C-alpha cells in the first residue's frame, strides 16, 4: 500500500481525517501530523494567554 501523504510504499496505512478529508497515511505521517497539531494548539494557547483571552473557540 502507498501512503497518500508521503508517497512511500508501506505495509500498513491508517485512515485519518486531515484538513476535513479522509486520507490513508502511514504511521510515521500520523505521528508527524499529531505532533504538528499539538504544537499549533500550544502556540494558539500561548497567544491567547498573552492577550488574556478567556473564552474558547
PDB file with one MODEL, atoms N, CA, C and O in Angstrom:
MODEL        1
ATOM      1  N   UNK A   1       0.839  -1.181   0.000  1.00  0.00           N
ATOM      2  CA  UNK A   1       0.000   0.000   0.000  1.00  0.00           C
ATOM      3  C   UNK A   1       0.885   1.246   0.000  1.00  0.00           C
ATOM      4  O   UNK A   1       2.047   1.209   0.407  1.00  0.00           O
ATOM      5  N   UNK A   2       0.313   2.325  -0.459  1.00  0.00           N
ATOM      6  CA  UNK A   2       1.068   3.571  -0.566  1.00  0.00           C
ATOM      7  C   UNK A   2       0.456   4.634   0.340  1.00  0.00           C
ATOM      8  O   UNK A   2      -0.762   4.802   0.383  1.00  0.00           O
ATOM      9  N   UNK A   3       1.313   5.344   1.058  1.00  0.00           N
ATOM     10  CA  UNK A   3       0.878   6.443   1.916  1.00  0.00           C
ATOM     11  C   UNK A   3       0.486   7.629   1.040  1.00  0.00           C
ATOM     12  O   UNK A   3       1.243   8.018   0.149  1.00  0.00           O
ATOM     13  N   UNK A   4      -0.673   8.199   1.282  1.00  0.00           N
ATOM     14  CA  UNK A   4      -1.151   9.330   0.482  1.00  0.00           C
ATOM     15  C   UNK A   4      -0.474  10.643   0.865  1.00  0.00           C
ATOM     16  O   UNK A   4      -0.567  11.622   0.125  1.00  0.00           O
ATOM     17  N   UNK A   5       0.206  10.677   2.010  1.00  0.00           N
ATOM     18  CA  UNK A   5       0.864  11.899   2.475  1.00  0.00           C
ATOM     19  C   UNK A   5       2.294  11.991   1.933  1.00  0.00           C
ATOM     20  O   UNK A   5       2.679  13.007   1.354  1.00  0.00           O
ATOM     21  N   UNK A   6       3.078  10.919   2.126  1.00  0.00           N
ATOM     22  CA  UNK A   6       4.492  10.972   1.742  1.00  0.00           C
ATOM     23  C   UNK A   6       4.802  10.182   0.466  1.00  0.00           C
ATOM     24  O   UNK A   6       5.868  10.359  -0.124  1.00  0.00           O
ATOM     25  N   UNK A   7       3.888   9.321   0.040  1.00  0.00           N
ATOM     26  CA  UNK A   7       4.080   8.560  -1.185  1.00  0.00           C
ATOM     27  C   UNK A   7       4.929   7.314  -1.018  1.00  0.00           C
ATOM     28  O   UNK A   7       5.220   6.634  -2.002  1.00  0.00           O
ATOM     29  N   UNK A   8       5.333   6.998   0.204  1.00  0.00           N
ATOM     30  CA  UNK A   8       6.153   5.819   0.471  1.00  0.00           C
ATOM     31  C   UNK A   8       5.314   4.540   0.383  1.00  0.00           C
ATOM     32  O   UNK A   8       4.111   4.556   0.644  1.00  0.00           O
ATOM     33  N   UNK A   9       5.956   3.454   0.020  1.00  0.00           N
ATOM     34  CA  UNK A   9       5.320   2.148  -0.002  1.00  0.00           C
ATOM     35  C   UNK A   9       5.443   1.556   1.409  1.00  0.00           C
ATOM     36  O   UNK A   9       6.555   1.362   1.902  1.00  0.00           O
ATOM     37  N   UNK A  10       4.304   1.267   2.063  1.00  0.00           N
ATOM     38  CA  UNK A  10       4.301   0.784   3.443  1.00  0.00           C
ATOM     39  C   UNK A  10       3.440  -0.473   3.565  1.00  0.00           C
ATOM     40  O   UNK A  10       2.646  -0.797   2.682  1.00  0.00           O
ATOM     41  N   UNK A  11       3.625  -1.174   4.694  1.00  0.00           N
ATOM     42  CA  UNK A  11       2.861  -2.394   4.939  1.00  0.00           C
ATOM     43  C   UNK A  11       1.446  -2.095   5.413  1.00  0.00           C
ATOM     44  O   UNK A  11       0.503  -2.806   5.065  1.00  0.00           O
ATOM     45  N   UNK A  12       1.300  -1.024   6.219  1.00  0.00           N
ATOM     46  CA  UNK A  12       0.011  -0.729   6.834  1.00  0.00           C
ATOM     47  C   UNK A  12      -0.265   0.774   6.766  1.00  0.00           C
ATOM     48  O   UNK A  12       0.623   1.585   7.030  1.00  0.00           O
ATOM     49  N   UNK A  13      -1.482   1.138   6.416  1.00  0.00           N
ATOM     50  CA  UNK A  13      -1.902   2.542   6.401  1.00  0.00           C
ATOM     51  C   UNK A  13      -3.076   2.708   7.355  1.00  0.00           C
ATOM     52  O   UNK A  13      -3.821   1.763   7.617  1.00  0.00           O
ATOM     53  N   UNK A  14      -3.229   3.926   7.870  1.00  0.00           N
ATOM     54  CA  UNK A  14      -4.280   4.230   8.835  1.00  0.00           C
ATOM     55  C   UNK A  14      -5.177   5.323   8.275  1.00  0.00           C
ATOM     56  O   UNK A  14      -4.675   6.339   7.794  1.00  0.00           O
ATOM     57  N   UNK A  15      -6.503   5.139   8.327  1.00  0.00           N
ATOM     58  CA  UNK A  15      -7.410   6.194   7.859  1.00  0.00           C
ATOM     59  C   UNK A  15      -7.460   7.328   8.883  1.00  0.00           C
ATOM     60  O   UNK A  15      -7.798   7.108  10.046  1.00  0.00           O
ATOM     61  N   UNK A  16      -7.120   8.541   8.443  1.00  0.00           N
ATOM     62  CA  UNK A  16      -7.061   9.710   9.321  1.00  0.00           C
ATOM     63  C   UNK A  16      -7.716  10.877   8.601  1.00  0.00           C
ATOM     64  O   UNK A  16      -7.607  11.003   7.382  1.00  0.00           O
ATOM     65  N   UNK A  17      -8.397  11.731   9.361  1.00  0.00           N
ATOM     66  CA  UNK A  17      -9.008  12.922   8.781  1.00  0.00           C
ATOM     67  C   UNK A  17      -7.982  14.050   8.818  1.00  0.00           C
ATOM     68  O   UNK A  17      -7.537  14.448   9.895  1.00  0.00           O
ATOM     69  N   UNK A  18      -7.604  14.569   7.646  1.00  0.00           N
ATOM     70  CA  UNK A  18      -6.620  15.632   7.517  1.00  0.00           C
ATOM     71  C   UNK A  18      -7.264  16.784   6.761  1.00  0.00           C
ATOM     72  O   UNK A  18      -7.666  16.631   5.607  1.00  0.00           O
ATOM     73  N   UNK A  19      -7.361  17.932   7.411  1.00  0.00           N
ATOM     74  CA  UNK A  19      -7.956  19.127   6.804  1.00  0.00           C
ATOM     75  C   UNK A  19      -9.354  18.842   6.262  1.00  0.00           C
ATOM     76  O   UNK A  19      -9.715  19.310   5.182  1.00  0.00           O
ATOM     77  N   UNK A  20     -10.135  18.075   7.011  1.00  0.00           N
ATOM     78  CA  UNK A  20     -11.512  17.791   6.636  1.00  0.00           C
ATOM     79  C   UNK A  20     -11.669  16.672   5.622  1.00  0.00           C
ATOM     80  O   UNK A  20     -12.793  16.341   5.244  1.00  0.00           O
ATOM     81  N   UNK A  21     -10.560  16.077   5.170  1.00  0.00           N
ATOM     82  CA  UNK A  21     -10.627  14.990   4.199  1.00  0.00           C
ATOM     83  C   UNK A  21     -10.025  13.733   4.803  1.00  0.00           C
ATOM     84  O   UNK A  21      -9.077  13.807   5.585  1.00  0.00           O
ATOM     85  N   UNK A  22     -10.572  12.583   4.442  1.00  0.00           N
ATOM     86  CA  UNK A  22     -10.039  11.310   4.928  1.00  0.00           C
ATOM     87  C   UNK A  22      -8.903  10.861   4.029  1.00  0.00           C
ATOM     88  O   UNK A  22      -9.047  10.803   2.808  1.00  0.00           O
ATOM     89  N   UNK A  23      -7.763  10.540   4.648  1.00  0.00           N
ATOM     90  CA  UNK A  23      -6.613  10.032   3.917  1.00  0.00           C
ATOM     91  C   UNK A  23      -6.110   8.774   4.606  1.00  0.00           C
ATOM     92  O   UNK A  23      -6.257   8.613   5.818  1.00  0.00           O
ATOM     93  N   UNK A  24      -5.521   7.891   3.826  1.00  0.00           N
ATOM     94  CA  UNK A  24      -4.884   6.704   4.377  1.00  0.00           C
ATOM     95  C   UNK A  24      -3.387   6.963   4.370  1.00  0.00           C
ATOM     96  O   UNK A  24      -2.749   7.000   3.317  1.00  0.00           O
ATOM     97  N   UNK A  25      -2.832   7.145   5.585  1.00  0.00           N
ATOM     98  CA  UNK A  25      -1.429   7.515   5.691  1.00  0.00           C
ATOM     99  C   UNK A  25      -0.677   6.545   6.604  1.00  0.00           C
ATOM    100  O   UNK A  25      -1.285   5.816   7.388  1.00  0.00           O
ATOM    101  N   UNK A  26       0.659   6.550   6.491  1.00  0.00           N
ATOM    102  CA  UNK A  26       1.492   5.630   7.265  1.00  0.00           C
ATOM    103  C   UNK A  26       1.634   6.112   8.711  1.00  0.00           C
ATOM    104  O   UNK A  26       1.261   7.237   9.047  1.00  0.00           O
ATOM    105  N   UNK A  27       2.175   5.245   9.548  1.00  0.00           N
ATOM    106  CA  UNK A  27       2.306   5.542  10.971  1.00  0.00           C
ATOM    107  C   UNK A  27       3.232   6.738  11.225  1.00  0.00           C
ATOM    108  O   UNK A  27       2.980   7.533  12.131  1.00  0.00           O
ATOM    109  N   UNK A  28       4.298   6.870  10.433  1.00  0.00           N
ATOM    110  CA  UNK A  28       5.219   7.997  10.590  1.00  0.00           C
ATOM    111  C   UNK A  28       4.507   9.327  10.321  1.00  0.00           C
ATOM    112  O   UNK A  28       4.693  10.298  11.055  1.00  0.00           O
ATOM    113  N   UNK A  29       3.700   9.360   9.275  1.00  0.00           N
ATOM    114  CA  UNK A  29       2.961  10.589   8.949  1.00  0.00           C
ATOM    115  C   UNK A  29       1.907  10.891  10.010  1.00  0.00           C
ATOM    116  O   UNK A  29       1.667  12.056  10.326  1.00  0.00           O
ATOM    117  N   UNK A  30       1.275   9.854  10.565  1.00  0.00           N
ATOM    118  CA  UNK A  30       0.293  10.047  11.635  1.00  0.00           C
ATOM    119  C   UNK A  30       0.966  10.718  12.825  1.00  0.00           C
ATOM    120  O   UNK A  30       0.441  11.680  13.386  1.00  0.00           O
ATOM    121  N   UNK A  31       2.146  10.197  13.212  1.00  0.00           N
ATOM    122  CA  UNK A  31       2.887  10.769  14.338  1.00  0.00           C
ATOM    123  C   UNK A  31       3.284  12.219  14.060  1.00  0.00           C
ATOM    124  O   UNK A  31       3.143  13.082  14.926  1.00  0.00           O
ATOM    125  N   UNK A  32       3.780  12.482  12.848  1.00  0.00           N
ATOM    126  CA  UNK A  32       4.213  13.832  12.485  1.00  0.00           C
ATOM    127  C   UNK A  32       3.042  14.816  12.513  1.00  0.00           C
ATOM    128  O   UNK A  32       3.174  15.923  13.034  1.00  0.00           O
ATOM    129  N   UNK A  33       1.901  14.414  11.956  1.00  0.00           N
ATOM    130  CA  UNK A  33       0.728  15.287  11.946  1.00  0.00           C
ATOM    131  C   UNK A  33       0.193  15.527  13.356  1.00  0.00           C
ATOM    132  O   UNK A  33      -0.269  16.626  13.665  1.00  0.00           O
ATOM    133  N   UNK A  34       0.252  14.516  14.204  1.00  0.00           N
ATOM    134  CA  UNK A  34      -0.191  14.664  15.594  1.00  0.00           C
ATOM    135  C   UNK A  34       0.707  15.671  16.321  1.00  0.00           C
ATOM    136  O   UNK A  34       0.215  16.530  17.052  1.00  0.00           O
ATOM    137  N   UNK A  35       2.023  15.563  16.119  1.00  0.00           N
ATOM    138  CA  UNK A  35       2.959  16.494  16.742  1.00  0.00           C
ATOM    139  C   UNK A  35       2.731  17.919  16.249  1.00  0.00           C
ATOM    140  O   UNK A  35       2.748  18.859  17.044  1.00  0.00           O
ATOM    141  N   UNK A  36       2.519  18.086  14.956  1.00  0.00           N
ATOM    142  CA  UNK A  36       2.260  19.412  14.394  1.00  0.00           C
ATOM    143  C   UNK A  36       0.994  20.007  14.987  1.00  0.00           C
ATOM    144  O   UNK A  36       0.948  21.202  15.281  1.00  0.00           O
ATOM    145  N   UNK A  37      -0.034  19.184  15.166  1.00  0.00           N
ATOM    146  CA  UNK A  37      -1.284  19.650  15.759  1.00  0.00           C
ATOM    147  C   UNK A  37      -1.106  20.081  17.204  1.00  0.00           C
ATOM    148  O   UNK A  37      -1.663  21.092  17.630  1.00  0.00           O
ATOM    149  N   UNK A  38      -0.323  19.308  17.963  1.00  0.00           N
ATOM    150  CA  UNK A  38      -0.068  19.658  19.356  1.00  0.00           C
ATOM    151  C   UNK A  38       0.718  20.957  19.460  1.00  0.00           C
ATOM    152  O   UNK A  38       0.445  21.774  20.339  1.00  0.00           O
ATOM    153  N   UNK A  39       1.687  21.158  18.577  1.00  0.00           N
ATOM    154  CA  UNK A  39       2.486  22.385  18.578  1.00  0.00           C
ATOM    155  C   UNK A  39       1.604  23.577  18.232  1.00  0.00           C
ATOM    156  O   UNK A  39       1.706  24.627  18.866  1.00  0.00           O
ATOM    157  N   UNK A  40       0.741  23.426  17.235  1.00  0.00           N
ATOM    158  CA  UNK A  40      -0.152  24.516  16.842  1.00  0.00           C
ATOM    159  C   UNK A  40      -1.118  24.864  17.967  1.00  0.00           C
ATOM    160  O   UNK A  40      -1.409  26.037  18.199  1.00  0.00           O
ATOM    161  N   UNK A  41      -1.615  23.849  18.664  1.00  0.00           N
ATOM    162  CA  UNK A  41      -2.530  24.084  19.780  1.00  0.00           C
ATOM    163  C   UNK A  41      -1.823  24.821  20.918  1.00  0.00           C
ATOM    164  O   UNK A  41      -2.393  25.736  21.513  1.00  0.00           O
ATOM    165  N   UNK A  42      -0.592  24.429  21.219  1.00  0.00           N
ATOM    166  CA  UNK A  42       0.177  25.084  22.273  1.00  0.00           C
ATOM    167  C   UNK A  42       0.484  26.536  21.902  1.00  0.00           C
ATOM    168  O   UNK A  42       0.442  27.419  22.758  1.00  0.00           O
ATOM    169  N   UNK A  43       0.789  26.778  20.640  1.00  0.00           N
ATOM    170  CA  UNK A  43       1.077  28.131  20.187  1.00  0.00           C
ATOM    171  C   UNK A  43      -0.167  29.010  20.301  1.00  0.00           C
ATOM    172  O   UNK A  43      -0.087  30.155  20.745  1.00  0.00           O
ATOM    173  N   UNK A  44      -1.302  28.474  19.902  1.00  0.00           N
ATOM    174  CA  UNK A  44      -2.557  29.231  19.996  1.00  0.00           C
ATOM    175  C   UNK A  44      -2.877  29.547  21.452  1.00  0.00           C
ATOM    176  O   UNK A  44      -3.325  30.650  21.768  1.00  0.00           O
ATOM    177  N   UNK A  45      -2.650  28.592  22.327  1.00  0.00           N
ATOM    178  CA  UNK A  45      -2.895  28.793  23.751  1.00  0.00           C
ATOM    179  C   UNK A  45      -1.986  29.885  24.312  1.00  0.00           C
ATOM    180  O   UNK A  45      -2.429  30.719  25.102  1.00  0.00           O
ATOM    181  N   UNK A  46      -0.724  29.881  23.906  1.00  0.00           N
ATOM    182  CA  UNK A  46       0.223  30.900  24.371  1.00  0.00           C
ATOM    183  C   UNK A  46      -0.199  32.293  23.915  1.00  0.00           C
ATOM    184  O   UNK A  46      -0.122  33.250  24.685  1.00  0.00           O
ATOM    185  N   UNK A  47      -0.636  32.405  22.688  1.00  0.00           N
ATOM    186  CA  UNK A  47      -1.100  33.700  22.162  1.00  0.00           C
ATOM    187  C   UNK A  47      -2.330  34.171  22.928  1.00  0.00           C
ATOM    188  O   UNK A  47      -2.434  35.346  23.278  1.00  0.00           O
ATOM    189  N   UNK A  48      -3.267  33.253  23.189  1.00  0.00           N
ATOM    190  CA  UNK A  48      -4.474  33.624  23.924  1.00  0.00           C
ATOM    191  C   UNK A  48      -4.128  34.054  25.345  1.00  0.00           C
ATOM    192  O   UNK A  48      -4.735  34.987  25.871  1.00  0.00           O
ATOM    193  N   UNK A  49      -3.160  33.388  25.974  1.00  0.00           N
ATOM    194  CA  UNK A  49      -2.737  33.781  27.317  1.00  0.00           C
ATOM    195  C   UNK A  49      -2.135  35.183  27.309  1.00  0.00           C
ATOM    196  O   UNK A  49      -2.409  35.984  28.203  1.00  0.00           O
ATOM    197  N   UNK A  50      -1.316  35.480  26.299  1.00  0.00           N
ATOM    198  CA  UNK A  50      -0.697  36.803  26.212  1.00  0.00           C
ATOM    199  C   UNK A  50      -1.746  37.884  26.026  1.00  0.00           C
ATOM    200  O   UNK A  50      -1.591  39.000  26.522  1.00  0.00           O
ATOM    201  N   UNK A  51      -2.823  37.551  25.307  1.00  0.00           N
ATOM    202  CA  UNK A  51      -3.868  38.538  25.035  1.00  0.00           C
ATOM    203  C   UNK A  51      -4.954  38.497  26.116  1.00  0.00           C
ATOM    204  O   UNK A  51      -5.942  39.225  26.029  1.00  0.00           O
ATOM    205  N   UNK A  52      -4.772  37.649  27.130  1.00  0.00           N
ATOM    206  CA  UNK A  52      -5.714  37.493  28.235  1.00  0.00           C
ATOM    207  C   UNK A  52      -7.113  37.103  27.738  1.00  0.00           C
ATOM    208  O   UNK A  52      -8.124  37.560  28.270  1.00  0.00           O
ATOM    209  N   UNK A  53      -7.148  36.259  26.720  1.00  0.00           N
ATOM    210  CA  UNK A  53      -8.409  35.765  26.165  1.00  0.00           C
ATOM    211  C   UNK A  53      -8.930  34.658  27.074  1.00  0.00           C
ATOM    212  O   UNK A  53      -8.202  33.705  27.350  1.00  0.00           O
ATOM    213  N   UNK A  54     -10.147  34.757  27.538  1.00  0.00           N
ATOM    214  CA  UNK A  54     -10.696  33.800  28.488  1.00  0.00           C
ATOM    215  C   UNK A  54     -11.604  32.749  27.856  1.00  0.00           C
ATOM    216  O   UNK A  54     -11.818  31.699  28.463  1.00  0.00           O
ATOM    217  N   UNK A  55     -12.137  32.983  26.684  1.00  0.00           N
ATOM    218  CA  UNK A  55     -13.047  32.038  26.049  1.00  0.00           C
ATOM    219  C   UNK A  55     -12.333  31.036  25.176  1.00  0.00           C
ATOM    220  O   UNK A  55     -11.109  31.078  25.054  1.00  0.00           O
ATOM    221  N   UNK A  56     -13.068  30.148  24.577  1.00  0.00           N
ATOM    222  CA  UNK A  56     -12.553  29.171  23.633  1.00  0.00           C
ATOM    223  C   UNK A  56     -13.362  29.266  22.357  1.00  0.00           C
ATOM    224  O   UNK A  56     -14.510  29.712  22.360  1.00  0.00           O
ATOM    225  N   UNK A  57     -12.753  28.846  21.279  1.00  0.00           N
ATOM    226  CA  UNK A  57     -13.472  28.874  20.006  1.00  0.00           C
ATOM    227  C   UNK A  57     -14.519  27.820  19.966  1.00  0.00           C
ATOM    228  O   UNK A  57     -15.228  27.692  18.968  1.00  0.00           O
TER     229      UNK A  57
ENDMDL
END
